[in-house]
Amino acid sequence: MKRILFVIPEYSHGGTNKSLENLLSFLDKNKYEISIYSIYEDGGDYYKNVFKPYIIKKSRLYYWLHDNVVTRKFMGLFNKATRRDNFSWLYKREANIIQNKHNYDAIIGFQEGAATQFVSYVKNVKQKIAWIHCDYNDWADEEQRTNDESVYFLFKNIVCVSETARQSFCKVFPQYEDKSISVYNTLNCEKIINMSSQEVSLPAKNSKRFTIISVGRLSGVKQFEKIPSIVKSMGNEIANKMCWYIIGAGSQKEYIEKEIRLYHLEDTVIMLGAKDNPYPYFKSADLYVCTSDSESFSYTIFESKILHTPVLSNNFPVAYEVLDKNCGWIRSIDEMPAILSDIIVDRNRMYSHVKDSIKNYNYNNTDIVKKIDGLLF
């Protein structure tokens, strides 16, 4: 049995921990003894509970200097006064205490940045694997790249969550192309389908109105603030035939609400806030629209496809990898008013054709798990 440790930055909601949650349900427990280590205790209780059976204890020194809120602030001031930029000395100590105690066969830095840096400090482990969940070329600034060049040298394999993400990483570090591989995230399709059966009621829902949803954190990269202007550009005749729901929470909430009021679209563009279970909304919608400026994998596009809801996506690079004509359309933000108008009136049966063909879509977890098994054995 292989002893595997996943290192994550914290317990927050987001793509990394969602990916790990899904992956745990697919890894064969007869093959792997799995542990999880979180660098920070931040992030809430949900993932602390989900990962509880796998979490390993930290050393007392690490806990008191790093995880205790009071002492962490004190150590931060100490590091600043002594011109130490971070806790690297403590991470090095902790990383090797863990390995000396548990003797893992493989240790996985399950996110770019802090988790990968932490794993790079481990000595005497057969296999170190880095996992990249971002568009690295877009994410990493010059300082990060300078630091990471020597970090990734220490890893046997570098896993990227899409081929587009892999190419982005190799554009920055072509010398690591031979050790990089693209592996999609596993998705618990059965769970998604079961959760989608929950009944929900949508405000202003009218069976004659075309229903659109967009889901994600309310941050700049998701570009939800552009939705009101997209709708306004479609004209009143089309806008009156539709209802666009935004699901999520985040820093841009007030700005998006301001844009909705500016264009007098309170009855057309409706914010529903964060939802623990967004899948019934995917299922009940006529169309899912992804306005993101950038994605490395796009959970929401795949989740929509699993629930057989057609997708319209902005033209970021990975969209061309994860979306085809049988499941939806790819257009720039500027082109969205025109294509949405055609979709809503079903010009030339363009919507009906996709709605029929997407019913044949199935997500293939088997090949993904085979790739991961191949890495670990």
Secondary structure, 3 states (H helix, E strand, C coil): CEEEEEEECCCCCCHHHHHHHHHHCCCCCCCEEEEEEECCCCCCCHHHHHCHHHECCCCHHHHHHHHCHHHHHHHHHHHHHCCCCCCHHHHHHHHHHHHHHHCCCEEEECCCCHHHHHHHCCCCCCEEEEEECCCHHHHCCHHHHHHHHHHHCCCCEEEECCHHHHHHHHHHCHHHHHHEEECCCCCCHHHHHHHCCCCCCCCCCCCCCEEEEEECCCCHHHCHHHHHHHHHHCCHHHHCCEEEEEECCCCCHHHHHHHHHHCCCCCCEEEEECCCCCHHHHHHCCEEEECCCCCCCCHHHHHHHHCCCCEEECCCCCHHHHCCCCCEEECCHHHHHHHHHHHHHCHHHHHHHHHHHHHHCCCCHHHHHHHHHHHHC
